[in-house]
Amino acid sequence: MVSGSAQTAQAQASEPYISQLITTGANFCPRGWARAEGQLLAISGNDALFSLVGTIYGGDGRTTFALPDLRGRTPIGYGVGPGLQSYSIGQRSGAEQITLTPLAMPTHTHNVGGSLNLRTSTSGPDTNDPNGNALATAPEGQNNYTTAARNRPGMPVVGQVTISNTGGSQPHQNRQPYVGLTWCIALFGIYPSRN
């Protein structure tokens, strides 16, 4: 039905164009059609179809040629669209899964924060070994700071921070939402004119 009227819409003309593609919700193709699964066909007996698709999708071009393989693939128009890259007819591209590498990630930073408490004293340290000691430790019972140390320049703190890698380097799915249908290609019918 079209727009709720009593008219019926024909989904397919009575005779298709040779090499025309259709999808069907059935798990088979109608008579005169073949599943578009990349299979090889003999040129003899399929001369008209071969003259249209040639070896774009495979085959040796002497005795065999291949049909397009649309299993798990999204068809796109070939050529160049505004702001798009060029696609050749029969070109296959894309991946069902990808693994991101550091080179593929956008430039970004990781901030590291922390605090460091240094004790100060007017007297110098009494050991060169900091193991088990604190910097400039005051005698027991006294404060670790004095008013004399207040205006002294701070001691630079130099160190290195290493941020561990995260993630498992596992591929993830790279697919748009989808539904499985049967793609069929017309083996026989009207030979399409170029005009």
TORPA-4810 file (N, C-alpha, C, O; in nm, 3 decimals):
<nodes>
NODE_1_0.085_-0.117_0.000_0.000_0.000_0.000_0.089_0.123_0.000_0.195_0.124_0.063_M
NODE_2_0.047_0.226_-0.069_0.121_0.351_-0.075_0.043_0.457_0.000_-0.072_0.484_-0.036_V
NODE_3_0.100_0.516_0.102_0.038_0.623_0.180_-0.104_0.587_0.225_-0.191_0.674_0.228_S
NODE_4_-0.126_0.464_0.258_-0.256_0.423_0.310_-0.366_0.414_0.206_-0.481_0.389_0.241_G
NODE_5_-0.335_0.434_0.079_-0.438_0.427_-0.025_-0.458_0.282_-0.067_-0.390_0.192_-0.020_S
NODE_6_-0.553_0.262_-0.156_-0.582_0.127_-0.204_-0.487_0.084_-0.314_-0.493_-0.029_-0.361_A
NODE_7_-0.397_0.175_-0.357_-0.303_0.140_-0.463_-0.194_0.050_-0.407_-0.153_0.066_-0.292_Q
NODE_8_-0.149_-0.042_-0.485_-0.037_-0.128_-0.444_0.088_-0.083_-0.517_0.082_-0.039_-0.632_T
NODE_9_0.199_-0.095_-0.450_0.327_-0.057_-0.510_0.404_-0.183_-0.547_0.417_-0.275_-0.466_A
NODE_10_0.453_-0.185_-0.667_0.535_-0.298_-0.707_0.677_-0.274_-0.660_0.735_-0.170_-0.691_Q
NODE_11_0.733_-0.367_-0.585_0.870_-0.354_-0.536_0.969_-0.383_-0.647_1.082_-0.335_-0.645_A
NODE_12_0.927_-0.462_-0.744_1.019_-0.503_-0.850_0.941_-0.516_-0.980_0.832_-0.573_-0.983_Q
NODE_13_0.998_-0.462_-1.086_0.936_-0.478_-1.218_0.930_-0.625_-1.254_1.003_-0.706_-1.195_A
NODE_14_0.846_-0.661_-1.349_0.831_-0.802_-1.385_0.961_-0.860_-1.442_0.988_-0.979_-1.425_S
NODE_15_1.040_-0.776_-1.508_1.168_-0.825_-1.560_1.277_-0.729_-1.515_1.274_-0.611_-1.551_E
NODE_16_1.374_-0.777_-1.438_1.479_-0.688_-1.386_1.585_-0.657_-1.490_1.593_-0.722_-1.595_P
NODE_17_1.666_-0.560_-1.460_1.785_-0.534_-1.540_1.892_-0.636_-1.501_1.908_-0.665_-1.382_Y
NODE_18_1.963_-0.688_-1.598_2.072_-0.783_-1.569_2.175_-0.710_-1.482_2.213_-0.597_-1.512_I
NODE_19_2.220_-0.773_-1.378_2.317_-0.726_-1.277_2.253_-0.638_-1.171_2.323_-0.588_-1.083_S
NODE_20_2.122_-0.618_-1.176_2.053_-0.541_-1.073_2.061_-0.615_-0.941_2.054_-0.738_-0.937_Q
NODE_21_2.076_-0.541_-0.832_2.083_-0.600_-0.698_1.956_-0.568_-0.621_1.902_-0.457_-0.630_L
NODE_22_1.908_-0.666_-0.546_1.795_-0.644_-0.456_1.827_-0.712_-0.323_1.915_-0.798_-0.315_I
NODE_23_1.755_-0.672_-0.221_1.762_-0.744_-0.094_1.626_-0.807_-0.070_1.523_-0.756_-0.115_T
NODE_24_1.627_-0.918_0.000_1.503_-0.984_0.036_1.513_-1.031_0.180_1.621_-1.064_0.229_T
NODE_25_1.400_-1.034_0.245_1.396_-1.085_0.382_1.393_-1.236_0.387_1.405_-1.294_0.495_G
NODE_26_1.378_-1.302_0.272_1.380_-1.448_0.266_1.524_-1.498_0.272_1.618_-1.421_0.253_A
NODE_27_1.540_-1.627_0.299_1.675_-1.683_0.303_1.715_-1.745_0.169_1.805_-1.829_0.164_N
NODE_28_1.649_-1.703_0.061_1.683_-1.750_-0.074_1.656_-1.637_-0.172_1.590_-1.538_-0.138_F
NODE_29_1.708_-1.652_-0.293_1.685_-1.555_-0.399_1.578_-1.609_-0.494_1.568_-1.731_-0.512_C
NODE_30_1.499_-1.521_-0.556_1.399_-1.567_-0.652_1.464_-1.633_-0.774_1.584_-1.618_-0.797_P
NODE_31_1.384_-1.705_-0.851_1.431_-1.769_-0.973_1.488_-1.664_-1.067_1.429_-1.557_-1.083_R
NODE_32_1.602_-1.693_-1.130_1.667_-1.598_-1.221_1.763_-1.503_-1.150_1.824_-1.417_-1.213_G
NODE_33_1.775_-1.519_-1.021_1.865_-1.436_-0.939_1.963_-1.529_-0.868_1.934_-1.648_-0.851_W
NODE_34_2.077_-1.478_-0.827_2.175_-1.556_-0.749_2.215_-1.474_-0.627_2.213_-1.351_-0.629_A
NODE_35_2.251_-1.545_-0.522_2.300_-1.476_-0.402_2.429_-1.402_-0.438_2.513_-1.456_-0.509_R
NODE_36_2.444_-1.282_-0.389_2.565_-1.202_-0.413_2.666_-1.236_-0.304_2.681_-1.164_-0.206_A
NODE_37_2.734_-1.349_-0.323_2.828_-1.401_-0.223_2.967_-1.423_-0.278_3.044_-1.501_-0.223_E
NODE_38_3.001_-1.356_-0.387_3.136_-1.365_-0.440_3.167_-1.493_-0.515_3.283_-1.519_-0.547_G
NODE_39_3.067_-1.574_-0.544_3.092_-1.702_-0.610_3.132_-1.682_-0.756_3.094_-1.585_-0.820_Q
NODE_40_3.210_-1.777_-0.805_3.254_-1.776_-0.945_3.146_-1.838_-1.033_3.085_-1.939_-0.998_L
NODE_41_3.123_-1.775_-1.148_3.032_-1.829_-1.248_3.108_-1.851_-1.378_3.208_-1.784_-1.404_L
NODE_42_3.061_-1.944_-1.458_3.120_-1.966_-1.590_3.075_-1.853_-1.682_2.958_-1.813_-1.681_A
NODE_43_3.167_-1.802_-1.762_3.131_-1.697_-1.858_3.033_-1.752_-1.961_2.936_-1.685_-1.996_I
NODE_44_3.060_-1.875_-2.008_2.968_-1.935_-2.106_2.833_-1.959_-2.037_2.826_-2.017_-1.928_S
NODE_45_2.729_-1.913_-2.100_2.596_-1.923_-2.042_2.558_-1.799_-1.962_2.441_-1.781_-1.928_G
NODE_46_2.655_-1.714_-1.931_2.631_-1.589_-1.857_2.697_-1.472_-1.927_2.745_-1.378_-1.863_N
NODE_47_2.700_-1.478_-2.060_2.771_-1.376_-2.139_2.722_-1.234_-2.111_2.803_-1.142_-2.097_D
NODE_48_2.591_-1.216_-2.103_2.537_-1.081_-2.083_2.579_-1.025_-1.948_2.623_-0.910_-1.938_A
NODE_49_2.567_-1.106_-1.844_2.607_-1.060_-1.710_2.757_-1.032_-1.706_2.799_-0.932_-1.649_L
NODE_50_2.837_-1.120_-1.766_2.981_-1.098_-1.769_3.016_-0.969_-1.843_3.108_-0.898_-1.802_F
NODE_51_2.943_-0.937_-1.950_2.974_-0.814_-2.025_2.949_-0.689_-1.940_3.004_-0.583_-1.970_S
NODE_52_2.868_-0.701_-1.837_2.839_-0.586_-1.750_2.935_-0.576_-1.631_2.981_-0.467_-1.597_L
NODE_53_2.965_-0.689_-1.567_3.048_-0.683_-1.445_3.193_-0.723_-1.470_3.280_-0.689_-1.389_V
NODE_54_3.222_-0.793_-1.579_3.360_-0.831_-1.607_3.425_-0.901_-1.489_3.363_-0.985_-1.424_G
NODE_55_3.550_-0.865_-1.463_3.623_-0.926_-1.351_3.637_-0.826_-1.236_3.731_-0.837_-1.156_T
NODE_56_3.547_-0.731_-1.227_3.552_-0.633_-1.117_3.557_-0.703_-0.982_3.628_-0.659_-0.892_I
NODE_57_3.483_-0.811_-0.967_3.471_-0.879_-0.838_3.553_-1.007_-0.832_3.548_-1.079_-0.732_Y
NODE_58_3.628_-1.038_-0.937_3.714_-1.156_-0.937_3.691_-1.244_-1.059_3.613_-1.210_-1.148_G
NODE_59_3.759_-1.355_-1.061_3.754_-1.447_-1.174_3.874_-1.426_-1.264_3.946_-1.327_-1.252_G
NODE_60_3.895_-1.520_-1.357_4.012_-1.510_-1.444_3.983_-1.436_-1.575_4.076_-1.405_-1.650_D
NODE_61_3.854_-1.408_-1.605_3.820_-1.334_-1.726_3.827_-1.417_-1.853_3.790_-1.368_-1.960_G
NODE_62_3.873_-1.540_-1.844_3.878_-1.629_-1.961_3.763_-1.728_-1.957_3.691_-1.747_-2.055_R
NODE_63_3.747_-1.791_-1.842_3.639_-1.889_-1.829_3.544_-1.856_-1.713_3.431_-1.903_-1.710_T
NODE_64_3.592_-1.775_-1.618_3.509_-1.745_-1.500_3.508_-1.596_-1.467_3.597_-1.521_-1.508_T
NODE_65_3.407_-1.556_-1.395_3.398_-1.423_-1.335_3.325_-1.438_-1.202_3.255_-1.537_-1.180_F
NODE_66_3.340_-1.341_-1.114_3.280_-1.350_-0.981_3.168_-1.249_-0.964_3.168_-1.141_-1.024_A
NODE_67_3.073_-1.287_-0.882_2.966_-1.195_-0.843_3.014_-1.112_-0.724_3.108_-1.153_-0.655_L
NODE_68_2.954_-0.997_-0.700_2.994_-0.920_-0.582_2.963_-1.000_-0.455_2.866_-1.076_-0.451_P
NODE_69_3.045_-0.982_-0.353_3.024_-1.049_-0.225_2.976_-0.945_-0.125_3.055_-0.865_-0.075_D
NODE_70_2.848_-0.946_-0.096_2.790_-0.848_-0.005_2.762_-0.905_0.134_2.692_-0.843_0.213_L
NODE_71_2.817_-1.023_0.163_2.799_-1.079_0.297_2.875_-0.992_0.397_2.997_-0.974_0.385_R
NODE_72_2.805_-0.938_0.495_2.868_-0.856_0.598_2.924_-0.725_0.546_3.012_-0.667_0.610_G
NODE_73_2.876_-0.676_0.433_2.929_-0.554_0.372_2.816_-0.454_0.349_2.702_-0.492_0.326_R
NODE_74_2.851_-0.328_0.354_2.758_-0.220_0.323_2.794_-0.163_0.187_2.906_-0.115_0.170_T
NODE_75_2.703_-0.167_0.090_2.737_-0.109_-0.041_2.736_0.043_-0.034_2.654_0.102_0.036_P
NODE_76_2.827_0.105_-0.108_2.830_0.251_-0.120_2.844_0.286_-0.267_2.890_0.204_-0.347_I
NODE_77_2.804_0.406_-0.303_2.819_0.450_-0.441_2.965_0.476_-0.474_3.037_0.533_-0.392_G
NODE_78_3.009_0.433_-0.591_3.149_0.456_-0.627_3.164_0.594_-0.689_3.066_0.655_-0.733_Y
NODE_79_3.287_0.643_-0.691_3.316_0.777_-0.742_3.360_0.867_-0.629_3.401_0.821_-0.523_G
NODE_80_3.351_0.998_-0.652_3.393_1.096_-0.552_3.273_1.185_-0.521_3.215_1.245_-0.611_V
NODE_81_3.238_1.193_-0.394_3.133_1.285_-0.351_3.196_1.409_-0.292_3.314_1.408_-0.259_G
NODE_82_3.120_1.518_-0.278_3.175_1.641_-0.221_3.234_1.616_-0.082_3.165_1.569_0.009_P
NODE_83_3.360_1.649_-0.066_3.428_1.632_0.062_3.461_1.488_0.098_3.501_1.461_0.211_G
NODE_84_3.445_1.396_0.004_3.472_1.255_0.032_3.588_1.206_-0.053_3.623_1.268_-0.154_L
NODE_85_3.647_1.095_-0.012_3.753_1.037_-0.092_3.694_0.959_-0.208_3.573_0.934_-0.212_Q
NODE_86_3.777_0.921_-0.301_3.733_0.848_-0.420_3.722_0.699_-0.389_3.807_0.641_-0.321_S
NODE_87_3.616_0.638_-0.440_3.597_0.493_-0.427_3.582_0.434_-0.567_3.507_0.486_-0.649_Y
NODE_88_3.654_0.326_-0.593_3.645_0.257_-0.722_3.534_0.154_-0.716_3.503_0.102_-0.609_S
NODE_89_3.475_0.124_-0.830_3.373_0.019_-0.832_3.440_-0.114_-0.797_3.545_-0.147_-0.850_I
NODE_90_3.379_-0.189_-0.708_3.434_-0.316_-0.663_3.534_-0.304_-0.550_3.578_-0.406_-0.496_G
NODE_91_3.573_-0.183_-0.511_3.672_-0.164_-0.404_3.615_-0.213_-0.272_3.500_-0.183_-0.237_Q
NODE_92_3.695_-0.288_-0.200_3.656_-0.337_-0.067_3.743_-0.267_0.036_3.864_-0.250_0.016_R
NODE_93_3.683_-0.226_0.143_3.758_-0.157_0.247_3.685_-0.173_0.379_3.574_-0.227_0.384_S
NODE_94_3.746_-0.125_0.484_3.684_-0.131_0.616_3.725_-0.256_0.691_3.787_-0.347_0.636_G
NODE_95_3.689_-0.259_0.818_3.722_-0.372_0.905_3.611_-0.390_1.007_3.554_-0.293_1.056_A
NODE_96_3.582_-0.516_1.038_3.480_-0.543_1.140_3.531_-0.510_1.278_3.454_-0.468_1.364_E
NODE_97_3.660_-0.528_1.301_3.721_-0.497_1.430_3.849_-0.421_1.408_3.919_-0.442_1.309_Q
NODE_98_3.880_-0.331_1.501_4.007_-0.259_1.495_4.070_-0.257_1.633_4.001_-0.267_1.735_I
NODE_99_4.201_-0.246_1.637_4.275_-0.229_1.761_4.342_-0.093_1.754_4.423_-0.068_1.664_T
NODE_100_4.310_-0.007_1.848_4.371_0.125_1.850_4.516_0.115_1.894_4.550_0.037_1.983_L
NODE_101_4.600_0.193_1.832_4.740_0.204_1.871_4.761_0.346_1.923_4.679_0.434_1.895_T
NODE_102_4.869_0.371_1.997_4.894_0.508_2.043_4.900_0.609_1.929_4.860_0.724_1.948_P
NODE_103_4.948_0.569_1.811_4.954_0.662_1.698_4.816_0.699_1.647_4.799_0.806_1.589_L
NODE_104_4.716_0.612_1.668_4.581_0.639_1.619_4.499_0.721_1.717_4.392_0.771_1.681_A
NODE_105_4.546_0.736_1.840_4.471_0.812_1.941_4.496_0.961_1.925_4.603_1.002_1.882_M
NODE_106_4.397_1.042_1.961_4.418_1.186_1.956_4.526_1.228_2.057_4.545_1.162_2.159_P
NODE_107_4.595_1.336_2.026_4.694_1.389_2.120_4.623_1.427_2.249_4.520_1.494_2.246_T
NODE_108_4.678_1.386_2.361_4.618_1.418_2.490_4.725_1.413_2.598_4.837_1.368_2.574_H
NODE_109_4.691_1.460_2.716_4.785_1.461_2.828_4.723_1.389_2.947_4.601_1.372_2.954_T
NODE_110_4.808_1.348_3.038_4.765_1.291_3.165_4.829_1.376_3.274_4.952_1.388_3.278_H
NODE_111_4.749_1.433_3.360_4.802_1.514_3.470_4.837_1.424_3.587_4.766_1.328_3.618_N
NODE_112_4.947_1.457_3.652_4.991_1.384_3.769_4.998_1.483_3.884_5.057_1.591_3.869_V
NODE_113_4.942_1.450_3.994_4.945_1.539_4.110_4.999_1.465_4.231_5.003_1.342_4.234_G
NODE_114_5.040_1.539_4.327_5.090_1.480_4.450_5.139_1.590_4.542_5.138_1.707_4.506_G
NODE_115_5.181_1.552_4.659_5.235_1.651_4.753_5.362_1.594_4.815_5.383_1.473_4.820_S
NODE_116_5.446_1.686_4.860_5.574_1.649_4.919_5.596_1.738_5.040_5.594_1.860_5.026_L
NODE_117_5.618_1.681_5.154_5.644_1.757_5.276_5.791_1.744_5.312_5.840_1.634_5.339_N
NODE_118_5.861_1.855_5.312_6.002_1.857_5.351_6.014_1.925_5.486_5.956_2.030_5.510_L
NODE_119_6.089_1.865_5.573_6.115_1.926_5.703_6.233_2.021_5.688_6.326_1.992_5.613_R
NODE_120_6.230_2.132_5.758_6.340_2.228_5.752_6.399_2.250_5.890_6.335_2.226_5.992_T
NODE_121_6.521_2.294_5.890_6.591_2.318_6.017_6.700_2.420_5.992_6.748_2.433_5.879_S
NODE_122_6.741_2.492_6.097_6.852_2.586_6.084_6.985_2.515_6.089_7.086_2.569_6.043_T
NODE_123_6.987_2.396_6.145_7.114_2.323_6.150_7.121_2.226_6.033_7.018_2.182_5.983_S
NODE_124_7.240_2.194_5.991_7.260_2.106_5.878_7.234_1.961_5.913_7.222_1.927_6.031_G
NODE_125_7.227_1.878_5.816_7.205_1.736_5.842_7.332_1.674_5.902_7.443_1.724_5.883_P
NODE_126_7.311_1.566_5.973_7.426_1.501_6.034_7.459_1.368_5.968_7.542_1.293_6.019_D
NODE_127_7.394_1.338_5.856_7.425_1.213_5.787_7.407_1.231_5.637_7.327_1.313_5.592_T
NODE_128_7.482_1.155_5.561_7.466_1.156_5.416_7.372_1.046_5.369_7.341_1.036_5.250_N
NODE_129_7.325_0.963_5.463_7.240_0.849_5.430_7.096_0.881_5.473_7.067_0.881_5.593_D
NODE_130_7.005_0.906_5.378_6.869_0.940_5.415_6.785_0.820_5.456_6.671_0.836_5.500_P
NODE_131_6.841_0.699_5.443_6.765_0.579_5.475_6.724_0.579_5.621_6.808_0.578_5.711_N
NODE_132_6.591_0.581_5.647_6.541_0.579_5.783_6.544_0.715_5.849_6.503_0.725_5.965_G
NODE_133_6.588_0.817_5.784_6.596_0.951_5.841_6.505_1.045_5.762_6.450_1.007_5.659_N
NODE_134_6.491_1.167_5.809_6.417_1.271_5.738_6.515_1.381_5.706_6.616_1.396_5.775_A
NODE_135_6.488_1.458_5.604_6.576_1.568_5.568_6.579_1.670_5.682_6.474_1.713_5.730_L
NODE_136_6.697_1.708_5.724_6.717_1.811_5.826_6.633_1.785_5.950_6.555_1.871_5.991_A
NODE_137_6.648_1.669_6.011_6.573_1.634_6.130_6.622_1.716_6.249_6.742_1.730_6.273_T
NODE_138_6.526_1.771_6.322_6.560_1.848_6.443_6.581_1.752_6.559_6.531_1.640_6.557_A
NODE_139_6.654_1.795_6.659_6.670_1.709_6.778_6.534_1.676_6.837_6.440_1.754_6.826_P
NODE_140_6.525_1.560_6.901_6.398_1.515_6.956_6.342_1.617_7.053_6.414_1.672_7.137_E
NODE_141_6.213_1.641_7.040_6.147_1.735_7.129_6.145_1.877_7.075_6.078_1.963_7.132_G
NODE_142_6.216_1.904_6.970_6.216_2.039_6.912_6.137_2.039_6.783_6.114_1.935_6.721_Q
NODE_143_6.095_2.158_6.744_6.021_2.172_6.619_6.114_2.151_6.501_6.234_2.174_6.510_N
NODE_144_6.057_2.107_6.393_6.134_2.087_6.271_6.136_2.211_6.184_6.169_2.203_6.065_N
NODE_145_6.100_2.323_6.238_6.104_2.448_6.164_6.140_2.560_6.259_6.117_2.550_6.379_Y
NODE_146_6.195_2.664_6.206_6.227_2.783_6.286_6.192_2.905_6.205_6.169_2.897_6.085_T
NODE_147_6.187_3.018_6.273_6.159_3.142_6.201_6.274_3.176_6.109_6.253_3.243_6.007_T
NODE_148_6.393_3.132_6.141_6.508_3.162_6.056_6.497_3.092_5.921_6.552_3.140_5.822_A
NODE_149_6.429_2.980_5.916_6.418_2.905_5.791_6.306_2.958_5.701_6.296_2.917_5.585_A
NODE_150_6.223_3.048_5.754_6.106_3.093_5.682_6.140_3.162_5.549_6.070_3.137_5.451_R
NODE_151_6.241_3.245_5.543_6.271_3.320_5.423_6.380_3.258_5.337_6.427_3.320_5.242_N
NODE_152_6.417_3.141_5.366_6.521_3.076_5.287_6.460_3.019_5.159_6.344_2.976_5.160_R
NODE_153_6.537_3.018_5.051_6.482_2.964_4.926_6.453_2.814_4.940_6.523_2.742_5.011_P
NODE_154_6.351_2.771_4.872_6.315_2.629_4.876_6.416_2.544_4.801_6.488_2.592_4.713_G
NODE_155_6.419_2.421_4.837_6.508_2.328_4.772_6.435_2.266_4.652_6.323_2.217_4.668_M
NODE_156_6.495_2.267_4.533_6.425_2.207_4.419_6.409_2.057_4.439_6.498_1.988_4.488_P
NODE_157_6.294_2.009_4.401_6.266_1.866_4.410_6.265_1.812_4.267_6.187_1.857_4.183_V
NODE_158_6.351_1.718_4.241_6.362_1.660_4.108_6.323_1.513_4.119_6.364_1.443_4.211_V
NODE_159_6.243_1.468_4.024_6.203_1.328_4.026_6.142_1.289_3.894_6.129_1.371_3.803_G
NODE_160_6.105_1.167_3.885_6.046_1.115_3.763_5.920_1.040_3.800_5.917_0.965_3.898_Q
NODE_161_5.816_1.060_3.721_5.690_0.991_3.742_5.661_0.907_3.618_5.667_0.958_3.506_V
NODE_162_5.631_0.783_3.638_5.595_0.695_3.527_5.448_0.659_3.540_5.404_0.612_3.644_T
NODE_163_5.373_0.682_3.432_5.232_0.646_3.431_5.220_0.512_3.360_5.264_0.497_3.246_I
NODE_164_5.162_0.417_3.428_5.151_0.282_3.372_5.055_0.280_3.254_4.961_0.359_3.247_S
NODE_165_5.080_0.187_3.162_4.988_0.164_3.051_4.861_0.100_3.104_4.863_0.025_3.201_N
NODE_166_4.749_0.131_3.039_4.624_0.066_3.073_4.564_0.009_2.946_4.610_0.040_2.836_T
NODE_167_4.464_-0.071_2.961_4.398_-0.130_2.844_4.458_-0.266_2.813_4.563_-0.303_2.865_G
NODE_168_4.389_-0.338_2.727_4.434_-0.473_2.695_4.476_-0.492_2.551_4.505_-0.605_2.511_G
NODE_169_4.481_-0.385_2.472_4.518_-0.394_2.330_4.433_-0.497_2.256_4.482_-0.566_2.166_S
NODE_170_4.307_-0.507_2.294_4.216_-0.600_2.230_4.135_-0.529_2.122_4.100_-0.412_2.140_Q
NODE_171_4.106_-0.595_2.011_4.023_-0.531_1.909_3.881_-0.510_1.959_3.832_-0.586_2.042_P
NODE_172_3.816_-0.406_1.909_3.676_-0.382_1.942_3.596_-0.373_1.813_3.650_-0.343_1.706_H
NODE_173_3.466_-0.398_1.825_3.381_-0.395_1.706_3.374_-0.255_1.648_3.373_-0.156_1.720_Q
NODE_174_3.369_-0.250_1.518_3.370_-0.123_1.445_3.255_-0.124_1.344_3.274_-0.093_1.227_N
NODE_175_3.133_-0.159_1.391_3.020_-0.176_1.299_2.906_-0.085_1.339_2.881_-0.060_1.457_R
NODE_176_2.837_-0.036_1.238_2.713_0.036_1.263_2.604_-0.066_1.295_2.621_-0.184_1.266_Q
NODE_177_2.491_-0.023_1.353_2.382_-0.118_1.374_2.342_-0.184_1.241_2.345_-0.118_1.137_P
NODE_178_2.305_-0.309_1.244_2.281_-0.382_1.120_2.169_-0.483_1.136_2.128_-0.517_1.247_Y
NODE_179_2.120_-0.531_1.022_2.026_-0.642_1.016_2.066_-0.726_0.895_2.098_-0.672_0.789_V
NODE_180_2.064_-0.855_0.911_2.103_-0.944_0.802_1.989_-0.965_0.702_1.878_-0.999_0.741_G
NODE_181_2.018_-0.944_0.576_1.924_-0.968_0.466_1.996_-1.048_0.358_2.118_-1.063_0.363_L
NODE_182_1.922_-1.097_0.263_1.981_-1.172_0.152_1.995_-1.079_0.031_1.896_-1.025_-0.018_T
NODE_183_2.120_-1.060_-0.015_2.145_-0.981_-0.136_2.140_-1.074_-0.256_2.199_-1.182_-0.256_W
NODE_184_2.068_-1.031_-0.359_2.053_-1.110_-0.481_2.091_-1.025_-0.603_2.068_-0.904_-0.604_C
NODE_185_2.148_-1.089_-0.704_2.185_-1.022_-0.829_2.111_-1.091_-0.944_2.104_-1.213_-0.951_I
NODE_186_2.057_-1.009_-1.034_1.981_-1.063_-1.148_2.075_-1.124_-1.250_2.167_-1.057_-1.299_A
NODE_187_2.053_-1.250_-1.282_2.133_-1.320_-1.382_2.079_-1.298_-1.523_2.154_-1.298_-1.620_L
NODE_188_1.949_-1.278_-1.533_1.882_-1.264_-1.662_1.787_-1.145_-1.655_1.755_-1.096_-1.547_F
NODE_189_1.744_-1.100_-1.770_1.648_-0.990_-1.774_1.678_-0.896_-1.888_1.727_-0.937_-1.993_G
NODE_190_1.647_-0.770_-1.867_1.667_-0.667_-1.968_1.813_-0.622_-1.963_1.867_-0.594_-1.856_I
NODE_191_1.875_-0.616_-2.080_2.013_-0.566_-2.084_2.004_-0.413_-2.071_1.941_-0.348_-2.155_Y
NODE_192_2.067_-0.356_-1.967_2.051_-0.212_-1.944_2.124_-0.128_-2.049_2.237_-0.157_-2.086_P
NODE_193_2.055_-0.024_-2.095_2.121_0.070_-2.187_2.189_0.178_-2.104_2.152_0.200_-1.989_S
NODE_194_2.287_0.244_-2.161_2.361_0.347_-2.088_2.287_0.479_-2.083_2.328_0.569_-2.010_R
NODE_195_2.181_0.494_-2.159_2.111_0.622_-2.161_1.980_0.607_-2.089_1.903_0.703_-2.078_N
</nodes>
